[in-house]
Amino acid sequence: MTEDELIELDFIKREVPVEESGDQFDYHYYTYALTPNINLVSTTNDESGKRNWKVSVDYWGEINNVDDISTLINIFKNIDK
């Protein structure tokens, strides 16, 4: 999955500056709130490169297929109706 695909699915980019993380470099990751208590969280840009992004449901396990993520988001949207 690519970073652009996460953006197309309306994931929110979370910037983490060096001052906050204590790491050598700034990094970012993405989140998507399925519900107020259930979140999708991506790997970070330094882990993922350009085309190897993965998403977990509150760190339960990773999904790396954009179609699966889209389906999961749509399921939760339908539950909310």
PDB file as gemmi writes it, atoms N, CA and C in Angstrom:
CRYST1    1.000    1.000    1.000  90.00  90.00  90.00 P 1                      
ATOM      1  N   MET A   1       0.851  -1.160   0.000  1.00  0.00           N  
ATOM      2  CA  MET A   1       0.000   0.000   0.000  1.00  0.00           C  
ATOM      3  C   MET A   1       0.905   1.234   0.000  1.00  0.00           C  
ATOM      4  N   THR A   2       0.464   2.280  -0.666  1.00  0.00           N  
ATOM      5  CA  THR A   2       1.278   3.493  -0.750  1.00  0.00           C  
ATOM      6  C   THR A   2       0.750   4.567   0.203  1.00  0.00           C  
ATOM      7  N   GLU A   3       1.591   5.551   0.449  1.00  0.00           N  
ATOM      8  CA  GLU A   3       1.189   6.686   1.271  1.00  0.00           C  
ATOM      9  C   GLU A   3       0.041   7.442   0.605  1.00  0.00           C  
ATOM     10  N   ASP A   4       0.087   7.583  -0.695  1.00  0.00           N  
ATOM     11  CA  ASP A   4      -0.989   8.261  -1.424  1.00  0.00           C  
ATOM     12  C   ASP A   4      -2.330   7.556  -1.248  1.00  0.00           C  
ATOM     13  N   GLU A   5      -2.322   6.228  -1.187  1.00  0.00           N  
ATOM     14  CA  GLU A   5      -3.568   5.489  -0.980  1.00  0.00           C  
ATOM     15  C   GLU A   5      -4.149   5.780   0.402  1.00  0.00           C  
ATOM     16  N   LEU A   6      -3.289   5.916   1.408  1.00  0.00           N  
ATOM     17  CA  LEU A   6      -3.779   6.279   2.744  1.00  0.00           C  
ATOM     18  C   LEU A   6      -4.423   7.662   2.713  1.00  0.00           C  
ATOM     19  N   ILE A   7      -3.792   8.581   2.026  1.00  0.00           N  
ATOM     20  CA  ILE A   7      -4.319   9.937   1.910  1.00  0.00           C  
ATOM     21  C   ILE A   7      -5.669   9.917   1.193  1.00  0.00           C  
ATOM     22  N   GLU A   8      -5.785   9.129   0.129  1.00  0.00           N  
ATOM     23  CA  GLU A   8      -7.054   9.019  -0.610  1.00  0.00           C  
ATOM     24  C   GLU A   8      -8.178   8.459   0.249  1.00  0.00           C  
ATOM     25  N   LEU A   9      -7.829   7.631   1.246  1.00  0.00           N  
ATOM     26  CA  LEU A   9      -8.832   7.068   2.155  1.00  0.00           C  
ATOM     27  C   LEU A   9      -9.138   8.005   3.331  1.00  0.00           C  
ATOM     28  N   ASP A  10      -8.597   9.222   3.287  1.00  0.00           N  
ATOM     29  CA  ASP A  10      -8.833  10.242   4.319  1.00  0.00           C  
ATOM     30  C   ASP A  10      -8.155   9.952   5.654  1.00  0.00           C  
ATOM     31  N   PHE A  11      -7.049   9.235   5.624  1.00  0.00           N  
ATOM     32  CA  PHE A  11      -6.251   9.088   6.830  1.00  0.00           C  
ATOM     33  C   PHE A  11      -5.648  10.448   7.185  1.00  0.00           C  
ATOM     34  N   ILE A  12      -5.427  10.689   8.459  1.00  0.00           N  
ATOM     35  CA  ILE A  12      -4.860  11.953   8.934  1.00  0.00           C  
ATOM     36  C   ILE A  12      -3.377  11.759   9.214  1.00  0.00           C  
ATOM     37  N   LYS A  13      -2.563  12.642   8.655  1.00  0.00           N  
ATOM     38  CA  LYS A  13      -1.113  12.580   8.835  1.00  0.00           C  
ATOM     39  C   LYS A  13      -0.750  13.124  10.215  1.00  0.00           C  
ATOM     40  N   ARG A  14       0.061  12.369  10.941  1.00  0.00           N  
ATOM     41  CA  ARG A  14       0.525  12.753  12.279  1.00  0.00           C  
ATOM     42  C   ARG A  14       2.035  12.963  12.221  1.00  0.00           C  
ATOM     43  N   GLU A  15       2.460  14.196  12.363  1.00  0.00           N  
ATOM     44  CA  GLU A  15       3.883  14.550  12.346  1.00  0.00           C  
ATOM     45  C   GLU A  15       4.459  14.384  13.750  1.00  0.00           C  
ATOM     46  N   VAL A  16       5.647  13.794  13.835  1.00  0.00           N  
ATOM     47  CA  VAL A  16       6.331  13.647  15.115  1.00  0.00           C  
ATOM     48  C   VAL A  16       7.723  14.268  14.974  1.00  0.00           C  
ATOM     49  N   PRO A  17       7.919  15.486  15.534  1.00  0.00           N  
ATOM     50  CA  PRO A  17       9.216  16.141  15.415  1.00  0.00           C  
ATOM     51  C   PRO A  17      10.252  15.521  16.348  1.00  0.00           C  
ATOM     52  N   VAL A  18      11.498  15.746  16.030  1.00  0.00           N  
ATOM     53  CA  VAL A  18      12.619  15.239  16.826  1.00  0.00           C  
ATOM     54  C   VAL A  18      12.460  15.627  18.291  1.00  0.00           C  
ATOM     55  N   GLU A  19      12.032  16.847  18.529  1.00  0.00           N  
ATOM     56  CA  GLU A  19      11.895  17.343  19.904  1.00  0.00           C  
ATOM     57  C   GLU A  19      10.902  16.510  20.711  1.00  0.00           C  
ATOM     58  N   GLU A  20       9.901  15.997  20.040  1.00  0.00           N  
ATOM     59  CA  GLU A  20       8.884  15.196  20.720  1.00  0.00           C  
ATOM     60  C   GLU A  20       9.301  13.735  20.870  1.00  0.00           C  
ATOM     61  N   SER A  21       9.933  13.197  19.833  1.00  0.00           N  
ATOM     62  CA  SER A  21      10.237  11.767  19.819  1.00  0.00           C  
ATOM     63  C   SER A  21      11.559  11.417  20.469  1.00  0.00           C  
ATOM     64  N   GLY A  22      12.513  12.343  20.406  1.00  0.00           N  
ATOM     65  CA  GLY A  22      13.843  12.035  20.894  1.00  0.00           C  
ATOM     66  C   GLY A  22      14.660  11.246  19.888  1.00  0.00           C  
ATOM     67  N   ASP A  23      14.094  10.963  18.717  1.00  0.00           N  
ATOM     68  CA  ASP A  23      14.818  10.261  17.660  1.00  0.00           C  
ATOM     69  C   ASP A  23      15.747  11.229  16.940  1.00  0.00           C  
ATOM     70  N   GLN A  24      16.523  10.709  15.993  1.00  0.00           N  
ATOM     71  CA  GLN A  24      17.431  11.552  15.223  1.00  0.00           C  
ATOM     72  C   GLN A  24      16.706  12.385  14.176  1.00  0.00           C  
ATOM     73  N   PHE A  25      15.589  11.887  13.666  1.00  0.00           N  
ATOM     74  CA  PHE A  25      14.885  12.548  12.574  1.00  0.00           C  
ATOM     75  C   PHE A  25      13.395  12.678  12.877  1.00  0.00           C  
ATOM     76  N   ASP A  26      12.777  13.683  12.257  1.00  0.00           N  
ATOM     77  CA  ASP A  26      11.321  13.775  12.297  1.00  0.00           C  
ATOM     78  C   ASP A  26      10.746  12.569  11.553  1.00  0.00           C  
ATOM     79  N   TYR A  27       9.541  12.173  11.904  1.00  0.00           N  
ATOM     80  CA  TYR A  27       8.866  11.123  11.142  1.00  0.00           C  
ATOM     81  C   TYR A  27       7.370  11.387  11.172  1.00  0.00           C  
ATOM     82  N   HIS A  28       6.629  10.622  10.383  1.00  0.00           N  
ATOM     83  CA  HIS A  28       5.183  10.744  10.391  1.00  0.00           C  
ATOM     84  C   HIS A  28       4.531   9.386  10.192  1.00  0.00           C  
ATOM     85  N   TYR A  29       3.265   9.344  10.546  1.00  0.00           N  
ATOM     86  CA  TYR A  29       2.431   8.161  10.353  1.00  0.00           C  
ATOM     87  C   TYR A  29       1.013   8.657  10.133  1.00  0.00           C  
ATOM     88  N   TYR A  30       0.078   7.759   9.905  1.00  0.00           N  
ATOM     89  CA  TYR A  30      -1.298   8.141   9.615  1.00  0.00           C  
ATOM     90  C   TYR A  30      -2.265   7.429  10.549  1.00  0.00           C  
ATOM     91  N   THR A  31      -3.389   8.090  10.834  1.00  0.00           N  
ATOM     92  CA  THR A  31      -4.438   7.474  11.635  1.00  0.00           C  
ATOM     93  C   THR A  31      -5.789   7.677  10.969  1.00  0.00           C  
ATOM     94  N   TYR A  32      -6.708   6.809  11.316  1.00  0.00           N  
ATOM     95  CA  TYR A  32      -8.094   6.916  10.854  1.00  0.00           C  
ATOM     96  C   TYR A  32      -8.974   6.392  11.983  1.00  0.00           C  
ATOM     97  N   ALA A  33      -9.915   7.207  12.450  1.00  0.00           N  
ATOM     98  CA  ALA A  33     -10.811   6.801  13.534  1.00  0.00           C  
ATOM     99  C   ALA A  33     -12.023   6.072  12.954  1.00  0.00           C  
ATOM    100  N   LEU A  34     -12.083   4.774  13.189  1.00  0.00           N  
ATOM    101  CA  LEU A  34     -13.258   3.996  12.774  1.00  0.00           C  
ATOM    102  C   LEU A  34     -14.442   4.334  13.665  1.00  0.00           C  
ATOM    103  N   THR A  35     -14.182   4.450  14.953  1.00  0.00           N  
ATOM    104  CA  THR A  35     -15.153   4.887  15.960  1.00  0.00           C  
ATOM    105  C   THR A  35     -14.354   5.740  16.945  1.00  0.00           C  
ATOM    106  N   PRO A  36     -15.011   6.357  17.904  1.00  0.00           N  
ATOM    107  CA  PRO A  36     -14.237   7.120  18.893  1.00  0.00           C  
ATOM    108  C   PRO A  36     -13.231   6.261  19.679  1.00  0.00           C  
ATOM    109  N   ASN A  37     -13.449   4.958  19.712  1.00  0.00           N  
ATOM    110  CA  ASN A  37     -12.577   4.080  20.497  1.00  0.00           C  
ATOM    111  C   ASN A  37     -11.751   3.099  19.672  1.00  0.00           C  
ATOM    112  N   ILE A  38     -11.938   3.065  18.356  1.00  0.00           N  
ATOM    113  CA  ILE A  38     -11.217   2.122  17.499  1.00  0.00           C  
ATOM    114  C   ILE A  38     -10.528   2.900  16.386  1.00  0.00           C  
ATOM    115  N   ASN A  39      -9.210   2.779  16.321  1.00  0.00           N  
ATOM    116  CA  ASN A  39      -8.420   3.534  15.357  1.00  0.00           C  
ATOM    117  C   ASN A  39      -7.579   2.632  14.467  1.00  0.00           C  
ATOM    118  N   LEU A  40      -7.415   3.082  13.231  1.00  0.00           N  
ATOM    119  CA  LEU A  40      -6.442   2.480  12.339  1.00  0.00           C  
ATOM    120  C   LEU A  40      -5.169   3.315  12.465  1.00  0.00           C  
ATOM    121  N   VAL A  41      -4.022   2.646  12.595  1.00  0.00           N  
ATOM    122  CA  VAL A  41      -2.747   3.340  12.757  1.00  0.00           C  
ATOM    123  C   VAL A  41      -1.752   2.733  11.770  1.00  0.00           C  
ATOM    124  N   SER A  42      -1.104   3.597  10.988  1.00  0.00           N  
ATOM    125  CA  SER A  42      -0.148   3.109   9.991  1.00  0.00           C  
ATOM    126  C   SER A  42       1.243   2.943  10.593  1.00  0.00           C  
ATOM    127  N   THR A  43       2.072   2.265   9.827  1.00  0.00           N  
ATOM    128  CA  THR A  43       3.489   2.249  10.147  1.00  0.00           C  
ATOM    129  C   THR A  43       4.037   3.647   9.880  1.00  0.00           C  
ATOM    130  N   THR A  44       5.273   3.907  10.280  1.00  0.00           N  
ATOM    131  CA  THR A  44       5.869   5.228  10.074  1.00  0.00           C  
ATOM    132  C   THR A  44       6.556   5.301   8.722  1.00  0.00           C  
ATOM    133  N   ASN A  45       6.813   6.534   8.275  1.00  0.00           N  
ATOM    134  CA  ASN A  45       7.452   6.706   6.968  1.00  0.00           C  
ATOM    135  C   ASN A  45       8.845   6.093   6.923  1.00  0.00           C  
ATOM    136  N   ASP A  46       9.572   6.081   8.035  1.00  0.00           N  
ATOM    137  CA  ASP A  46      10.904   5.479   8.006  1.00  0.00           C  
ATOM    138  C   ASP A  46      10.839   3.952   7.967  1.00  0.00           C  
ATOM    139  N   GLU A  47       9.753   3.361   8.410  1.00  0.00           N  
ATOM    140  CA  GLU A  47       9.557   1.910   8.313  1.00  0.00           C  
ATOM    141  C   GLU A  47       9.038   1.494   6.940  1.00  0.00           C  
ATOM    142  N   SER A  48       8.246   2.361   6.329  1.00  0.00           N  
ATOM    143  CA  SER A  48       7.427   1.981   5.185  1.00  0.00           C  
ATOM    144  C   SER A  48       8.025   2.250   3.820  1.00  0.00           C  
ATOM    145  N   GLY A  49       8.918   3.215   3.719  1.00  0.00           N  
ATOM    146  CA  GLY A  49       9.399   3.583   2.399  1.00  0.00           C  
ATOM    147  C   GLY A  49       8.265   4.187   1.593  1.00  0.00           C  
ATOM    148  N   LYS A  50       8.321   4.052   0.279  1.00  0.00           N  
ATOM    149  CA  LYS A  50       7.297   4.667  -0.573  1.00  0.00           C  
ATOM    150  C   LYS A  50       6.085   3.772  -0.799  1.00  0.00           C  
ATOM    151  N   ARG A  51       6.261   2.445  -0.807  1.00  0.00           N  
ATOM    152  CA  ARG A  51       5.174   1.573  -1.243  1.00  0.00           C  
ATOM    153  C   ARG A  51       4.871   0.427  -0.279  1.00  0.00           C  
ATOM    154  N   ASN A  52       5.366   0.487   0.927  1.00  0.00           N  
ATOM    155  CA  ASN A  52       5.204  -0.649   1.830  1.00  0.00           C  
ATOM    156  C   ASN A  52       4.508  -0.255   3.128  1.00  0.00           C  
ATOM    157  N   TRP A  53       3.486   0.589   3.022  1.00  0.00           N  
ATOM    158  CA  TRP A  53       2.754   1.021   4.204  1.00  0.00           C  
ATOM    159  C   TRP A  53       1.829  -0.093   4.673  1.00  0.00           C  
ATOM    160  N   LYS A  54       1.699  -0.200   5.986  1.00  0.00           N  
ATOM    161  CA  LYS A  54       0.793  -1.170   6.601  1.00  0.00           C  
ATOM    162  C   LYS A  54      -0.043  -0.444   7.636  1.00  0.00           C  
ATOM    163  N   VAL A  55      -1.205  -0.990   7.924  1.00  0.00           N  
ATOM    164  CA  VAL A  55      -2.114  -0.390   8.887  1.00  0.00           C  
ATOM    165  C   VAL A  55      -2.541  -1.456   9.872  1.00  0.00           C  
ATOM    166  N   SER A  56      -2.646  -1.071  11.135  1.00  0.00           N  
ATOM    167  CA  SER A  56      -3.165  -2.001  12.137  1.00  0.00           C  
ATOM    168  C   SER A  56      -4.392  -1.384  12.793  1.00  0.00           C  
ATOM    169  N   VAL A  57      -5.241  -2.252  13.322  1.00  0.00           N  
ATOM    170  CA  VAL A  57      -6.409  -1.804  14.065  1.00  0.00           C  
ATOM    171  C   VAL A  57      -5.987  -1.777  15.521  1.00  0.00           C  
ATOM    172  N   ASP A  58      -5.695  -0.572  16.010  1.00  0.00           N  
ATOM    173  CA  ASP A  58      -5.194  -0.414  17.378  1.00  0.00           C  
ATOM    174  C   ASP A  58      -4.132  -1.459  17.723  1.00  0.00           C  
ATOM    175  N   TYR A  59      -3.244  -1.697  16.779  1.00  0.00           N  
ATOM    176  CA  TYR A  59      -2.079  -2.580  16.951  1.00  0.00           C  
ATOM    177  C   TYR A  59      -2.443  -4.058  17.124  1.00  0.00           C  
ATOM    178  N   TRP A  60      -3.617  -4.495  16.619  1.00  0.00           N  
ATOM    179  CA  TRP A  60      -4.031  -5.892  16.717  1.00  0.00           C  
ATOM    180  C   TRP A  60      -3.368  -6.772  15.668  1.00  0.00           C  
ATOM    181  N   GLY A  61      -2.917  -6.214  14.609  1.00  0.00           N  
ATOM    182  CA  GLY A  61      -2.328  -6.950  13.503  1.00  0.00           C  
ATOM    183  C   GLY A  61      -2.287  -6.061  12.287  1.00  0.00           C  
ATOM    184  N   GLU A  62      -1.404  -6.347  11.359  1.00  0.00           N  
ATOM    185  CA  GLU A  62      -1.197  -5.457  10.221  1.00  0.00           C  
ATOM    186  C   GLU A  62      -1.957  -5.902   8.973  1.00  0.00           C  
ATOM    187  N   ILE A  63      -2.441  -4.915   8.228  1.00  0.00           N  
ATOM    188  CA  ILE A  63      -3.087  -5.114   6.934  1.00  0.00           C  
ATOM    189  C   ILE A  63      -2.306  -4.279   5.935  1.00  0.00           C  
ATOM    190  N   ASN A  64      -1.921  -4.876   4.807  1.00  0.00           N  
ATOM    191  CA  ASN A  64      -1.140  -4.111   3.831  1.00  0.00           C  
ATOM    192  C   ASN A  64      -1.828  -3.995   2.475  1.00  0.00           C  
ATOM    193  N   ASN A  65      -3.114  -4.311   2.418  1.00  0.00           N  
ATOM    194  CA  ASN A  65      -3.863  -4.253   1.175  1.00  0.00           C  
ATOM    195  C   ASN A  65      -4.883  -3.119   1.236  1.00  0.00           C  
ATOM    196  N   VAL A  66      -4.780  -2.170   0.328  1.00  0.00           N  
ATOM    197  CA  VAL A  66      -5.652  -1.000   0.350  1.00  0.00           C  
ATOM    198  C   VAL A  66      -7.125  -1.382   0.192  1.00  0.00           C  
ATOM    199  N   ASP A  67      -7.428  -2.403  -0.570  1.00  0.00           N  
ATOM    200  CA  ASP A  67      -8.825  -2.829  -0.737  1.00  0.00           C  
ATOM    201  C   ASP A  67      -9.397  -3.349   0.580  1.00  0.00           C  
ATOM    202  N   ASP A  68      -8.593  -4.074   1.351  1.00  0.00           N  
ATOM    203  CA  ASP A  68      -9.045  -4.573   2.654  1.00  0.00           C  
ATOM    204  C   ASP A  68      -9.303  -3.418   3.619  1.00  0.00           C  
ATOM    205  N   ILE A  69      -8.429  -2.420   3.603  1.00  0.00           N  
ATOM    206  CA  ILE A  69      -8.610  -1.253   4.468  1.00  0.00           C  
ATOM    207  C   ILE A  69      -9.880  -0.502   4.069  1.00  0.00           C  
ATOM    208  N   SER A  70     -10.078  -0.311   2.787  1.00  0.00           N  
ATOM    209  CA  SER A  70     -11.264   0.377   2.300  1.00  0.00           C  
ATOM    210  C   SER A  70     -12.531  -0.370   2.711  1.00  0.00           C  
ATOM    211  N   THR A  71     -12.514  -1.683   2.591  1.00  0.00           N  
ATOM    212  CA  THR A  71     -13.664  -2.499   2.998  1.00  0.00           C  
ATOM    213  C   THR A  71     -13.939  -2.348   4.485  1.00  0.00           C  
ATOM    214  N   LEU A  72     -12.895  -2.375   5.292  1.00  0.00           N  
ATOM    215  CA  LEU A  72     -13.049  -2.227   6.740  1.00  0.00           C  
ATOM    216  C   LEU A  72     -13.651  -0.870   7.089  1.00  0.00           C  
ATOM    217  N   ILE A  73     -13.172   0.173   6.464  1.00  0.00           N  
ATOM    218  CA  ILE A  73     -13.712   1.518   6.699  1.00  0.00           C  
ATOM    219  C   ILE A  73     -15.192   1.560   6.319  1.00  0.00           C  
ATOM    220  N   ASN A  74     -15.538   0.996   5.170  1.00  0.00           N  
ATOM    221  CA  ASN A  74     -16.941   0.994   4.732  1.00  0.00           C  
ATOM    222  C   ASN A  74     -17.841   0.192   5.655  1.00  0.00           C  
ATOM    223  N   ILE A  75     -17.347  -0.913   6.182  1.00  0.00           N  
ATOM    224  CA  ILE A  75     -18.126  -1.701   7.143  1.00  0.00           C  
ATOM    225  C   ILE A  75     -18.453  -0.852   8.352  1.00  0.00           C  
ATOM    226  N   PHE A  76     -17.455  -0.153   8.888  1.00  0.00           N  
ATOM    227  CA  PHE A  76     -17.696   0.672  10.072  1.00  0.00           C  
ATOM    228  C   PHE A  76     -18.612   1.859   9.749  1.00  0.00           C  
ATOM    229  N   LYS A  77     -18.522   2.411   8.568  1.00  0.00           N  
ATOM    230  CA  LYS A  77     -19.436   3.488   8.176  1.00  0.00           C  
ATOM    231  C   LYS A  77     -20.877   2.963   8.137  1.00  0.00           C  
ATOM    232  N   ASN A  78     -21.067   1.736   7.647  1.00  0.00           N  
ATOM    233  CA  ASN A  78     -22.407   1.153   7.573  1.00  0.00           C  
ATOM    234  C   ASN A  78     -22.946   0.794   8.941  1.00  0.00           C  
ATOM    235  N   ILE A  79     -22.097   0.395   9.860  1.00  0.00           N  
ATOM    236  CA  ILE A  79     -22.522   0.082  11.216  1.00  0.00           C  
ATOM    237  C   ILE A  79     -23.057   1.335  11.900  1.00  0.00           C  
ATOM    238  N   ASP A  80     -22.434   2.459  11.614  1.00  0.00           N  
ATOM    239  CA  ASP A  80     -22.787   3.714  12.263  1.00  0.00           C  
ATOM    240  C   ASP A  80     -24.140   4.249  11.814  1.00  0.00           C  
ATOM    241  N   LYS A  81     -24.654   3.774  10.675  1.00  0.00           N  
ATOM    242  CA  LYS A  81     -25.908   4.305  10.125  1.00  0.00           C  
ATOM    243  C   LYS A  81     -27.117   3.823  10.860  1.00  0.00           C  
TER     244      LYS A  81                                                      
END                                                                             
